[in-house]
Amino acid sequence: VQPSISDVPNIPEPVTGTTWDGLNWPGWAPTLSNVAWPLANSVSSPVLPAATQTGYTRVVLSTGNLSAVAPSSSSAHIDGLPVAVVNDTASACAQQLAVANTGPTRAYMSACLAAHVAVAASTAPTGATVVIGLGRSNATLNGGSFSNALTTITTLPFAVPATLDAVYASSSVPVTLASKNESSPRLNSLKSVLGNQAKIVAFSPVAADPSLIINPGQRRLAAISSSAWAGQTLWPGGLSENSSLTAEVLNGVSIVTSSTINMVSGQARIPVVIRNDLPSAVSVVVHSEPSNARIAVEGNIPLTVEANAQGRAYIPVTARVGSGSVDLEVSLTDQAGNRVGSVAVLPVNVRADWETFGLFGLAIVFFGLIIAGIIRTVRRRPRKAVSDE
């Protein structure tokens, strides 16, 4: 998952008091890149080759996901791939300490963490490096317990802070992967959200600027795929919201349904309103198909609708056989013919013979007026002649 930030108008302004240089997010200045950190004990054999193919050059793995490794070494390699080995037991203490909400619990977990550091330090004459993995979600730092514990550890005579860069730079030992599969429910959920983004990518050519459609979806995909969701009871809600937002995008271009249209002439232009709720202009082709032979449609209508606006297309139709009701099915495609949105049905009442009847009625009235005028003129002439005599 590689979220893009090229669609700057779609990105909220940084938090007050921070700056963004267009590349790095506020407060984030990475010094180590291309590091893969999968969930603890969830890496199977195909994962590492896939990771290296997508550009990762280092990996962080848990002790439970590896074959036996010398306790004094947190630097290892698998077929040349550098590995920083996370101490599972020390990490468990650190993660429980991060959420500890009572004094006795914080003290116990602080001691647990210090003990594991002490044990690791005594395993080799020159000391050992211990890599501790924190939880994926934000820790509840009640009373500053976690930071206080770290301060306590770093003041121990046998503990010195080290960077992850230093771990990778130190001499490493060869290890083999103890293959472990990711949970099936999580994989199935991830396949679902990947499918949602694939639908958005397929839909995006309708937009004048597809990045305004693809990139927000890609960032949502990155967020919902985050390992921080693992074990969280709120993840199903997040998955549901991802599906809802996907549907909202896919329905962002739609046909506005209307009431019954009355067609009282032999030819007409039926108006169709297209709504565009997307942040980019869209180009669509309006297609229409009558449900019976009472009317004939004269071709498809190309239309461009600006961002967050409505556009109107006029479908030229001709009455054919008698009067009656017709359902006009109207659909949209992009320029390549891919379906956009759902089909709308416009009810049409055809009364094309009303035009003939109306003209015939007007003709009768017209000729009736002429005849009445002639009769009136003829009747008045004899009276005038008699009065003259």
QUINORJO-V851057 format. One record per pair of residues at least 12 apart in sequence whose ideal C-beta (glycine too) atoms are under 6 Angstrom apart, sorted by the first residue. I is the first residue (numbers start at 1). J is the second residue. Records with the same first field share a line. If there is no record, write none. Layout:
I=J  J
//
This chain:
1=221  222  225
3=218  219  222
4=215
6=211
7=211  212  215
10=216
14=26
32=165
34=56  57
35=58
36=51  56  59
37=60
39=227  230
40=62
41=62  64  65  180
42=182
43=65
44=179  181
45=179
58=82  168
59=83
60=84
61=83
62=86  88
63=85  88
64=88
65=178  180
66=175  178
67=175  176  178
69=85  175
70=173
71=123
72=123  124  128
73=173
74=129  131  167
75=167  170  172
76=172  173  175
77=172
78=177
82=168
84=131  164  167
86=131  133
87=130
89=116
90=116  130  132
91=132  133
93=109  112  113
94=113  132
95=135
96=109
97=109  146  149
98=135  139  146
99=140
100=145
101=142
106=145
110=149
113=149
114=153
117=130  153  159
121=158
129=167
136=227  228
137=228
189=239
190=225
193=221  224  242
196=246
197=217  221
200=217  249
201=214
203=250
205=334
206=282  334  340
207=280  282
208=280  281
209=280
212=279  280
220=242
224=238  242
252=277  278
253=276  282  340  341
254=275  341
255=330  344
256=273  275
257=344
260=347  349
261=348
262=349
263=348  350
264=351  354
265=355
266=319  352
267=318
268=317
269=314  316
270=315  317
271=312  314
272=313  330
273=310  312
274=305  311
275=310
276=305  309
279=307
280=307
281=306  307
282=305
283=304  335
284=303  332  340
285=300  302  333
286=301  303  313
287=300  331
288=315  328  330
289=329
290=326  328
291=326  327
292=326
293=320  321
294=321  324  326  350
295=317  319  326
296=318  320
297=317
298=316
301=313
319=350  352
323=350  351  353
324=350
325=349
326=348  350
327=345
328=346  348
329=343  345
330=344  346
331=343
//
